[in-house]
Amino acid sequence: MVTMKDVASRAGVAQSTVSYVLTGSRRISERTRLAVEEAIAELGYHPSVSARTLRSARTQVLALALPRGGDGYRPTDGRFAIEVCDAARAHGYDVLMLTEREGVPGLRRMAGGGQADGAILMAVAVDDPRVAVLRELGLPFALLGTERAPGGRGADGAEDFSGAAPFADLDWAAAVELALTAAAGAGHTGLAYLPCAAEEVAGRKGYAVRGLAGAGAAAERLAGSTRVRLLEPPAPDALYEELLALLGDPRRPTALAVQHVVGVPTVLAAAEACGLRVPEDLCVLPIGMLPGDTAGRPLPRIELPVTEMTTAVTELVVAAIAAHGAGEDPGAVGHRLIRPALLDAQLLHAG
């Protein structure tokens, strides 16, 4: 059985220092704390329940606010939740999940009851009200997504996120712009972009808003050489009929970038109904698919970097918790905007 003495020996510190790290009863340097936590992880040490309850400021629990939309369970939500749990355990944290039914009142109850050291918010909307609540409550947090609409840029040309809440996210604007410009570069002169669902756009979800901005930037960049049609945000029950009208038109696009990835099977079914071969007659390019999901056939695509995003957001919230415990600003730990990668680009070329 691994003991605290074993952890202290592995970390090269006194047993009392291990106790301080476990209980949070004294301020420990970041370097020492990391050495102790690494030793705990390497040895698989589990402090007793009684030792854990001695913490005056730490529960070793992270709250995950995982919204439940009107369409019920979404595989993307489940994948992110599982990987957040894995990333949290690597830092010695358990996860308490809050659903949309909990909303802001649930966050207040959780924070007021001291049930978690910090929170991760999913499905973040532009100017998300949950951010203001968590700041008001003084609970460290990080966002899986960003509440910022595309805005100004700094002297280096990068988007300016000064003052933004800590977040990790795919650069959705860059992802959509990459998809459309890459399709144009492959020879497609008629492009269309299918944005996120109408409900997500109306709810100003960050990924939806930023994707639309990327499409607008691509259309402006390609103006004069390539026609880019920005389709209306789809309503799921009307999507198939709308796609039949789009793809059955002689002036149809030859490439369709799809951010509404749950609609990809519907896109493929509509293409087949119109007698179009994919990718020979119609290039379908999903943006934000789960890793390894190709809808049953090879497609050029931009995948969600799920592991990279969940690892980054967990590191950010843990850093925010540490900053808060040290009397520093937990909102100053930074952000991680992940560049998109286009996979199987050879399938883009126009037939």
Backbone hydrogen bonds, N-H to C=O, Kabsch-Sander energy under -0.5 kcal/mol:
donor,donor_aa,acceptor,acceptor_aa,energy
7,V,3,T,-1.7
8,A,4,M,-2.6
9,S,5,K,-2.4
10,R,6,D,-2.4
11,A,7,V,-2.5
12,G,8,A,-1.4
13,V,8,A,-2.2
17,T,14,A,-0.6
18,V,14,A,-1.5
19,S,15,Q,-2.1
20,Y,16,S,-2.3
21,V,17,T,-2.2
22,L,18,V,-2.4
23,T,19,S,-2.7
24,G,20,Y,-2.2
26,R,20,Y,-0.5
33,R,29,S,-2.8
34,L,30,E,-2.5
35,A,31,R,-1.9
36,V,32,T,-2.4
37,E,33,R,-2.8
38,E,34,L,-2.6
39,A,35,A,-1.9
40,I,36,V,-2.4
41,A,37,E,-2.3
42,E,38,E,-2.7
43,L,39,A,-2.3
44,G,40,I,-1.4
45,Y,40,I,-1.7
52,R,48,S,-2.2
53,T,49,V,-1.9
54,L,51,A,-1.1
55,R,52,R,-1.4
56,S,23,T,-1.0
57,A,23,T,-0.5
62,L,94,D,-2.9
63,A,118,G,-2.7
64,L,96,L,-3.1
65,A,63,A,-0.6
65,A,120,I,-2.7
66,L,64,L,-1.1
66,L,98,L,-3.0
69,G,67,P,-0.6
69,G,72,G,-0.5
72,G,69,G,-1.6
77,D,74,R,-0.7
78,G,74,R,-1.7
79,R,75,P,-2.4
80,F,76,T,-2.3
81,A,77,D,-2.7
82,I,78,G,-2.4
83,E,79,R,-2.1
84,V,80,F,-2.4
85,C,81,A,-2.1
86,D,82,I,-2.1
87,A,83,E,-2.4
88,A,84,V,-2.8
89,R,85,C,-2.3
90,A,86,D,-1.5
91,H,87,A,-0.6
91,H,88,A,-1.3
92,G,89,R,-1.7
93,Y,88,A,-2.7
94,D,60,Q,-2.5
96,L,62,L,-3.0
97,M,95,V,-0.5
98,L,64,L,-2.9
100,E,66,L,-0.6
102,E,99,T,-1.8
103,G,99,T,-1.2
106,G,102,E,-2.4
107,L,103,G,-1.6
108,R,104,V,-2.5
109,R,105,P,-2.5
110,M,106,G,-2.6
111,A,107,L,-2.8
112,G,108,R,-2.9
113,G,109,R,-1.9
114,G,111,A,-1.4
115,Q,110,M,-2.3
117,D,61,V,-2.7
118,G,61,V,-0.9
119,A,140,P,-1.7
120,I,63,A,-3.0
121,L,142,A,-1.8
122,M,65,A,-2.2
124,V,144,L,-0.6
126,V,204,R,-3.2
127,D,147,E,-1.8
128,D,125,A,-1.5
131,V,128,D,-1.3
132,A,128,D,-0.8
133,V,129,P,-1.6
134,L,130,R,-2.4
135,R,131,V,-2.2
136,E,132,A,-2.3
137,L,133,V,-2.3
138,G,134,L,-1.0
138,G,135,R,-0.5
139,L,134,L,-1.8
142,A,119,A,-1.9
143,L,166,P,-2.5
144,L,121,L,-3.3
145,G,143,L,-1.2
145,G,168,A,-0.9
154,G,158,A,-2.8
157,G,154,G,-1.8
160,D,152,G,-2.9
161,F,159,E,-0.7
164,A,161,F,-2.3
168,A,143,L,-2.3
169,D,336,R,-2.5
171,D,338,I,-2.8
172,W,170,L,-1.7
175,A,171,D,-2.2
176,V,172,W,-2.4
177,E,173,A,-2.2
178,L,174,A,-2.5
179,A,175,A,-2.3
180,L,176,V,-2.2
181,T,177,E,-2.5
182,A,178,L,-2.5
183,A,179,A,-1.9
184,A,180,L,-2.1
185,G,181,T,-2.3
186,A,182,A,-1.2
187,G,184,A,-1.7
188,H,183,A,-1.9
191,L,227,R,-2.9
192,A,255,A,-1.7
193,Y,229,R,-2.6
194,L,257,A,-3.1
198,A,234,P,-2.7
200,E,197,A,-0.6
201,V,197,A,-2.3
202,A,198,A,-2.9
203,G,199,E,-1.7
204,R,201,V,-1.6
205,K,200,E,-2.3
206,G,124,V,-3.1
209,V,205,K,-2.6
210,R,206,G,-2.6
211,G,207,Y,-1.7
212,L,208,A,-2.0
213,A,209,V,-1.7
214,G,210,R,-2.0
215,A,211,G,-2.1
216,G,212,L,-2.3
217,A,213,A,-2.2
218,A,214,G,-2.2
219,A,215,A,-2.6
220,E,216,G,-2.1
221,R,217,A,-2.3
222,L,218,A,-2.5
223,A,219,A,-0.7
225,S,222,L,-2.2
226,T,222,L,-2.3
227,R,189,T,-2.2
228,V,226,T,-0.5
229,R,191,L,-2.7
229,R,227,R,-0.6
230,L,228,V,-0.6
231,L,193,Y,-2.0
231,L,229,R,-0.9
238,A,235,A,-2.4
239,L,235,A,-0.9
239,L,236,P,-0.6
242,E,238,A,-1.9
243,L,239,L,-2.5
244,L,240,Y,-2.3
245,A,241,E,-1.9
246,L,242,E,-2.1
247,L,243,L,-3.2
248,G,244,L,-1.7
249,D,246,L,-0.7
252,R,249,D,-1.8
254,T,190,G,-2.2
255,A,190,G,-1.3
256,L,283,C,-3.4
257,A,192,A,-2.8
258,V,256,L,-0.5
258,V,285,L,-2.3
259,Q,194,L,-2.7
259,Q,257,A,-0.6
260,H,194,L,-1.1
261,V,259,Q,-2.2
263,G,260,H,-2.1
264,V,261,V,-1.8
267,V,263,G,-2.3
268,L,264,V,-2.6
269,A,265,P,-2.2
270,A,266,T,-2.5
271,A,267,V,-2.3
272,E,268,L,-2.1
273,A,269,A,-2.2
274,C,270,A,-1.4
275,G,272,E,-1.6
276,L,271,A,-2.9
281,D,277,R,-2.4
282,L,277,R,-2.0
283,C,254,T,-2.9
284,V,282,L,-0.7
285,L,256,L,-2.8
285,L,283,C,-0.6
287,I,258,V,-2.8
288,G,286,P,-0.5
288,G,302,I,-3.8
289,M,302,I,-1.3
293,D,290,L,-2.2
294,T,292,G,-0.7
297,R,294,T,-1.8
301,R,343,L,-1.7
302,I,286,P,-2.1
303,E,301,R,-0.5
303,E,341,A,-0.5
304,L,289,M,-3.4
306,V,304,L,-2.3
309,M,305,P,-2.8
310,T,306,V,-2.9
311,T,307,T,-2.4
312,A,308,E,-2.1
313,V,309,M,-2.7
314,T,310,T,-1.9
315,E,311,T,-2.1
316,L,312,A,-2.2
317,V,313,V,-2.2
318,V,314,T,-2.3
319,A,315,E,-2.3
320,A,316,L,-2.4
321,I,317,V,-2.3
322,A,318,V,-2.3
323,A,319,A,-2.5
324,H,320,A,-2.5
325,G,321,I,-2.4
326,A,322,A,-1.4
327,G,324,H,-1.4
328,E,323,A,-3.2
332,A,329,D,-1.5
333,V,330,P,-0.7
336,R,167,F,-2.8
338,I,169,D,-3.2
338,I,336,R,-0.7
343,L,301,R,-3.2
343,L,341,A,-0.6
347,L,344,D,-1.8
348,L,345,A,-2.0
349,H,346,Q,-0.7
350,A,186,A,-1.6
351,G,280,E,-0.6
